[in-house]
Amino acid sequence: MSDEPPVPTARLLPFVLIVALFFLWGIANNLNDILIAHFKKLFVLGDLQAGLVQSAFYLGYFCLAIPAALFMRAYGYRAAVLLGLCFYGAGALLFWPAASMQSYPFFLAALFVIASGLSFLETSANPLIARLGPSESAARRLNLAQAFNPLGSITGIVIGSQFILSGVAHSPAEIAAMPPDVLAQWRAGEAAAVQLPYLLIGLGVLAWAVLIRLTAFPAIATQREVEEDVGALDDFRALLRDPRVLLGVLAQFFYVGAQVGVWSFLIRYAEVAVPGTPERVAAGYLTISLVTFMAGRFVGSALMGVVRAPSLLAIFAVAGALLCLFATIVGGMSGIVALIASSFFMSIMYPTIFAETVDGLGARTKSAAALLVMAIVGGAVFPAVMGLVSDRTGSMVNAMAVPACCFLVVLGFALTRRKAA
C-alpha cells in the first residue's frame, strides 16, 4: 500500500472547496421536499401540481447534463464548477421576486435554474475529486466527499422545517372562507417565508464561487481539453448502443424517481396516514429518513467487504420494494416507519448503479457519467406520477405503490450485473 496521502498538501484547499459542493447541492435537493408541502398549502395545489416542483427541478439535470460534459471538456473542471455555482446562486436569488409576485410558475423556473447549476456541479465535481490526488486513493476521496451530501440534505430539511414551514395549516375550505384582506395577508406571509433562506443560500453559493476562482488549482482542473475523449459527441452515440450502459441509465432513472418520490411525499403521506399530524412533525420524519439514509451508506459500504455489490444491490432493492408495498397496504404509523426504513436500503443504490454501469469503460467513463446524470430526470417523472395516482385515487397512501415498482427495475439491473460478473 502506498504511503502517499490521499490528498497532497498542496491540493488540500482545492479539495476542501470542491468537497463542500456535495454539501451545497444536498441542501438544494432536499429543500424541495419542504417546498412541495409549502407550495401545496400556499397555492392550494393538488398532489400532481405540487409534484411539479420536482419535475421542474430534475428537468434541469436532464437538459444540462450533456452540455455540462461538453463545457467541461472545452474549458476544464473548475470552469464548469464556477458556471454551475453561478446558475445555482442565480436560481436561489430568483426566489425573492417569485415570492413577491406569489407566482408558482416563477418558482418552478427558479428551481429549473438551480438544477441546471447542479447538473454542472455533479458532472464536474466527482471526476475532479478523483483527480486531486493519487489514483489508488480516488475511491477513498470520493467516498469522503459523498458523505457530505446527506449532511447537506439534513441541513436543507432543518432549514426548511424551521424557517419555511409555519406550522399553521388551513384546509381549502378555510382558505376559501377567508376575507380577501386576511387571505392576502396570509399568502404574503407564507410566500415571504422562502425569501430569506434562499437569499442567504444564493449569496453563500456565489461567495463560494469567488473563493474557488481566487484559489490556485492544479493544472488538471483548469486546462482546456481536460481529457481528449471526454464529452465528445461520438462517445454518447457509442454508449447509447451499449446494452449494459442503457440498462444502467434505466435503473438510475427508476431509482432516482423512487427516492425523490418517497422523500417528496413523505410529509404528505404522514398527514394522510395519521390524520392530524402537524407539518413540522411530518418534516421530522423526513429528517429521520435522511439520517437513516446516511447510516445505510456506511453500513452498505462495510457489507460490500463481504457481499458482492450486485448481490447487495439486489437484496436492498427487494427490501425497498417490500417496504413501499407495505406502506401502501397497511398505512398508518406503521407505513411511515416502513418508508423511513426504505431510506436505509436506498442508500447504496445510486453509487452502486453508477459504479456497475461505468466499470471498464475507460476513456468513455465521464461521458457515461453525463448520461447517468441525465437519468436523474426520473426525479421529474415519478413524483408527478405519484401525484396523479394520489389525485385519482384520493389518497397519497396508494401512490407509494409507484416507488415499489421502481425498485423492481433496480432489482432487474442488479440481477443482470450479478449474472454477468
Secondary structure, 3 states (H helix, E strand, C coil): CCCCCCCCHHHHHHHHHHHHHHHHHHHHHHHHHHHHHHHHHHCCCCHHHHCHHHHHHHHHHHHHHHHHHHHHHHHCHHHHHHHHHHHHHHHHHCHHHHHHHCCHHHHHHHHHHHHHHHHHHHHHHHHHHHHCCCHHHHHHHHHHHHHHHHHHHHHHHHHHHHHCCCCCCCCHHHHHHCCHHHHHHHHHHHHHCCHHHHHHHHHHHHHHHHHHHHCCCCHHHHCCCCCCCCCCHHHHHHHCCCHHHHHHHHHHHHHHHHHHHHHHHHHHHHHHHCCCCCHHHHHHHHHHHHHHHHHHHHHHHHHCCCCCHHHHHHHHHHHHHHHHHHHHHCCHHHHHHHHHHHHHHHCCHHHHHHHHHHCCCHHHHHHHHHHHHHHHHHHHHHHHHHHHHHHHHCCHHHHCHHHHHHHHHHHHHHHHHHHHC
